[in-house]
Structures are given as C-alpha cells and as structure tokens.
Amino acid sequence: MNKAQLVEAIADKLGGRQQAADAVDAVLDAVVRATVAGDRVSVTGFGSFEKVDRPARYARNPQTGERVRVKKTSVPRFRAGQGFKDLVAGTKKLPKGGEVSVKKAPKGSLTGGSSAASATVKKAAAKKATTAKKAATAAKTTVAKKTTAKKATPTAKKTAAKTAVAKKAAPAAKKATVKKAAATAKKTTATANKTAPAAKKATAATKAPAKKTATRKATAKKTTARKTK
C-alpha cells in the first residue's frame, strides 16, 4: 500500500479524499518534524518513532569485502507497540469490520498530545522564520557591500587618474626647471664674459700710470746723481 492507496482507504471515514489526504499529510509532517527535533513520538498500541545516533564505526563493503569507515550519523527508528506485535504475530485476531482495537489513550492525553504536536509545529515555524530573517539580513548586507564597492570605485578611478596626471606632469616640470636653470647659467656666463674685458682694461689702465711714475722716479734719481758728481 502506498500513500495514495492509504488516502483512498480512509477517505470514506473522513468524508472525502481531500480531507483524508490533508489528514495523512498533517500526521506524517508532525511525526517527521518531531523526530528530526529529537522528540519521541509514541502512539499507544501502535508504536513509537525516535531519533537514534550511531557512532562512527567500521563496516565491510558487501561487493568487495573491503573494510570501510562509516561516519557518525543519526537515523530514525520505529518500534512497534505490543498490540501491533500481537496482531502481526497472530496472538490476537483482527476484527472483521470496524477499526483495529488498540489500547485507548488515557483521559486527557489527547489534549496534551495535540498541544505537544502544535508546540512542535510552532517550533518548526519559529525556526523557519529565524532562518528567513538571517537570509534577509545576509542579503541586505551583501547589497550594502556591493553598493559601497560601486560608490568607492569611481572615487578610486578619479584618484588613480589624478595620480597618473601628476606622474606625467612631474617629468615635464623637471625638464622645464632644468631648461630654466640652463638658461640662467648661460645668461650669467654671457654677463661674466662681457664684464671680463672691461675689468682687464681697467686693470691695465691702473698699471700704466704706476709704471710711468716709477720710470719718472728712476730718471729723477739718475739726474740727481749726475748733478752731485
């Protein structure tokens, strides 16, 4: 019997196929969610569903016989209730008509069971909401980072362009400075060359009278010597 056949089997008792499908889905969903969360789902006379942790172990590959290490894992386990076991073993007979008689739940247990199931569903819904909030926050953070990166990119490009222009202008400025210094040196050299002949002439002019004066003094000395003789 598959799920569709199970729905068909209980459709007449629940007033329609859609109601039966919804009931089966709701029961299975509640059992799976509770088992995954680590809770034990127990139905008196039918059995219990629970989560079992298996430690890491070594096993053998049935095809090659090779020893393989199996990682730690968790598996679901179903344990049949005593009434279910008795019916399967044949110690109790199935009724010809009506529902299978299993132990009835004690008074008040149905209310507690429904509240536990609703609590499990609420926990699952809260987990989903928390996950959705985290995903939304992560998405907003990603969008903000992308926006900041986009804004920073033009600024970085402008800065890089300015740096490139400054680098290009630096050699030109150096060349202009060198040219100005060379021109200034040339002008200084030309001025020095122009003033040098004038300085030489002035020096020669000052030396000439001194020579004449010395010559006159020597002539006077010779004349005085002759007179004294």
C-alpha positions in Angstrom: 0.0 0.0 0.0 1.4 3.4 -1.0 0.3 6.8 0.2 -2.4 7.2 -2.5 -3.9 3.9 -1.5 -3.7 4.8 2.1 -5.6 8.0 1.4 -8.3 6.1 -0.6 -8.6 3.6 2.3 -9.5 6.3 4.8 -11.3 8.7 2.5 -14.8 7.2 3.3 -14.2 7.5 7.0 -13.1 11.2 6.9 -15.8 12.4 4.4 -13.7 12.7 1.2 -10.4 12.2 -0.5 -9.2 15.7 0.1 -9.8 15.5 3.8 -8.1 12.2 4.0 -5.0 13.5 2.1 -4.8 16.5 4.4 -5.1 14.3 7.5 -2.3 11.9 6.3 0.0 14.8 5.3 -0.6 16.5 8.7 0.1 13.3 10.7 3.2 12.5 8.7 4.5 16.0 8.8 4.1 16.2 12.6 5.8 12.8 13.1 8.8 13.8 10.9 9.3 17.2 12.4 9.1 15.9 16.0 11.5 13.0 15.2 14.0 15.3 13.5 13.9 17.6 16.5 14.9 14.7 18.7 11.4 14.2 20.3 10.0 10.7 20.8 6.6 10.2 19.1 4.7 7.4 20.9 1.3 6.1 19.9 0.0 3.6 22.5 -0.7 0.2 21.0 0.8 1.2 17.6 4.5 2.1 18.2 7.0 4.9 18.6 9.2 6.9 16.4 12.6 8.2 17.7 15.9 9.6 16.6 19.0 7.4 17.2 22.6 8.5 17.0 25.0 6.0 15.5 28.7 6.5 16.4 31.5 6.2 13.8 32.3 2.6 13.0 33.9 0.3 10.5 31.9 -1.8 8.1 32.5 -4.0 5.1 31.6 -3.4 1.5 29.3 -6.3 0.6 30.6 -6.3 -3.0 34.4 -6.1 -2.4 34.6 -7.1 1.2 36.8 -4.1 1.8 36.7 -2.6 5.3 35.2 0.9 5.2 35.0 3.6 7.9 31.4 4.9 8.4 31.0 8.4 9.8 28.8 9.3 12.8 25.2 9.7 11.8 21.6 9.8 13.1 18.8 7.6 11.9 15.1 7.3 12.6 13.8 4.2 14.3 10.3 2.8 14.7 9.5 0.4 17.5 6.2 -1.4 17.2 3.9 -1.4 20.2 2.8 -4.6 21.9 -0.7 -4.5 20.5 0.7 -4.1 16.9 3.2 -7.0 17.6 0.4 -9.3 18.9 -1.7 -8.6 15.8 1.2 -9.3 13.4 2.2 -12.4 15.4 -1.3 -13.8 15.3 -1.9 -14.0 19.0 -4.7 -11.5 18.5 -7.1 -11.6 15.6 -8.0 -8.6 13.5 -11.7 -7.6 13.7 -13.7 -8.4 10.6 -15.2 -4.9 10.5 -14.5 -1.6 12.0 -11.2 -0.2 13.3 -8.4 -2.2 14.8 -8.7 -2.2 18.5 -5.6 -0.9 20.2 -5.2 0.4 23.7 -7.2 3.6 24.2 -5.3 6.6 25.2 -6.0 7.7 28.8 -8.3 10.6 29.5 -6.6 14.0 29.0 -3.7 12.5 27.0 -5.3 13.6 23.6 -5.3 17.2 24.7 -1.7 17.0 25.8 -0.7 15.2 22.6 -2.4 17.8 20.5 -0.7 20.6 22.4 2.7 18.8 22.1 2.1 18.5 18.3 1.1 22.1 18.0 4.2 23.1 20.1 6.4 21.1 17.7 4.8 22.8 14.7 5.3 26.2 16.3 8.9 25.4 17.0 9.4 24.4 13.3 7.7 27.6 12.2 9.9 29.7 14.5 13.0 28.0 13.1 11.8 28.8 9.5 11.2 32.4 10.5 14.6 32.7 12.1 16.2 31.2 9.0 14.3 33.6 6.7 15.4 36.6 8.9 19.0 35.5 8.8 18.8 35.1 5.0 17.2 38.5 4.6 19.9 40.2 6.8 22.6 38.5 4.8 21.1 39.6 1.6 20.9 43.2 2.8 24.5 43.1 4.0 25.6 41.8 0.6 23.6 44.5 -1.2 25.1 47.2 1.1 28.7 45.9 0.4 28.1 45.9 -3.3 26.7 49.5 -3.2 29.7 50.7 -1.1 32.1 49.0 -3.5 30.3 50.6 -6.5 30.5 54.1 -4.9 34.1 53.6 -4.0 35.1 52.5 -7.5 34.6 55.9 -9.2 36.5 57.7 -6.4 39.3 55.2 -6.7 39.3 55.8 -10.5 39.4 59.6 -10.1 42.3 59.3 -7.6 44.2 57.0 -9.9 43.6 59.4 -12.8 44.9 62.3 -10.8 48.0 60.3 -9.7 48.6 59.4 -13.4 48.4 63.1 -14.4 50.7 64.1 -11.6 53.2 61.4 -12.7 53.0 62.6 -16.3 53.4 66.3 -15.3 56.4 65.6 -13.0 58.9 64.8 -15.8 57.7 67.9 -17.7 58.2 70.1 -14.6 61.7 68.7 -14.1 62.5 69.4 -17.8 61.2 73.0 -17.5 63.2 73.5 -14.3 66.4 72.2 -16.0 65.8 74.4 -19.0 65.3 77.5 -16.8 68.5 76.7 -14.9 70.5 76.2 -18.1 69.2 79.5 -19.5 70.1 81.3 -16.3 73.6 79.8 -16.3 74.0 80.9 -19.9 72.9 84.4 -19.1 75.3 84.5 -16.1 78.2 83.2 -18.3 77.5 85.8 -21.0 77.4 88.6 -18.5 80.7 87.4 -17.0 82.2 87.2 -20.5 81.1 90.8 -21.2 82.4 92.2 -17.9 85.8 90.4 -18.1 87.3 92.6 -20.9 86.2 95.8 -19.1 87.9 94.6 -15.9 91.1 93.8 -17.8 91.1 97.2 -19.4 90.6 98.9 -16.0 93.5 96.8 -14.5 95.8 97.7 -17.4 94.8 101.4 -17.0 95.7 101.4 -13.4 99.0 99.6 -14.0 100.1 102.1 -16.8 100.3 105.2 -14.5 102.2 103.3 -11.9 104.8 102.3 -14.4 105.1 105.8 -15.6 105.6 107.1 -12.1 108.2 104.5 -11.4 110.1 105.5 -14.6 109.9 109.2 -13.6 111.3 108.4 -10.2 114.2 106.4 -11.7 115.0 109.2 -14.1 114.9 111.8 -11.3 117.3 109.7 -9.2 119.7 109.4 -12.1 119.6 113.2 -12.8 120.3 113.9 -9.1 123.2 111.5 -9.1 124.8 113.2 -12.1 124.4 116.7 -10.5 126.1 115.6 -7.3 129.1 114.3 -9.2 
